[in-house]
Amino acid sequence: MKRLAVLALAATLALPAFAALKPGAKAPQFTAPAFLAGKAFSFDLAAALKKGPVVVYFFPAAFTPGCNVEAATFSQAIDKFKAQGASVIGVTAGNTERLAEFSKDTEKCAGKFPVAADDGAKIAKTYDATMMLKPDLASRTSYVIAQDGSIAFVHDAMSPNLHVKETLAAVTALKAKKRR
């Protein structure tokens, strides 16, 4: 019985808050300290949007199993995002002191896209992308932000398995819509 209670509590702690930002809403603008292939820089969402749509994916913490899978999957698909004119950035409040290392890890980001530090989950909170019972950590929530700064797509699931597939499909649809 104790084991079931512990498992139920663990599952509850991992629950994401429901993403309140819906397609059509304006994405909150932000700048954050970030790393690309181990090199520090300041990421500015407004500047990134001038080049095309941006996938902003929030993840709980660097060097954790689900986050490792998600980063590796984004890394493997980055050329497909670039072919659609989109850029990708991961944002986390967890293990931010290790983001430089995470950004260049050959099995994770592999230096192919930046990751940004979100100390205190301040950015995640503006996107309603925090864990319900751990609001100091981001939930696993991915946003596709159109070049005009509006939310085009949201995928909110703690499993890392579909974030890349779903956001890539949304970016592809966004590009197709723009051509019409």
Secondary structure, DSSP 4 states (H G I P E B T S, - for coil): -HHHHHHHHHHHHTPBPPP---TTSBPPP-EEEEEETTEEEEEEHHHHHTTS-EEEEE-SBTTSHHHHHHHHHHHHHHHHHHHTT-EEEEEESBSGGGHHHHHH-TTTTTTSS-EEE-GGGHHHHHTT-BBSS-TTSB-SEEEEE-TTSBEEEEEE-SSSTTHHHHHHHHHHHHHHHHH-
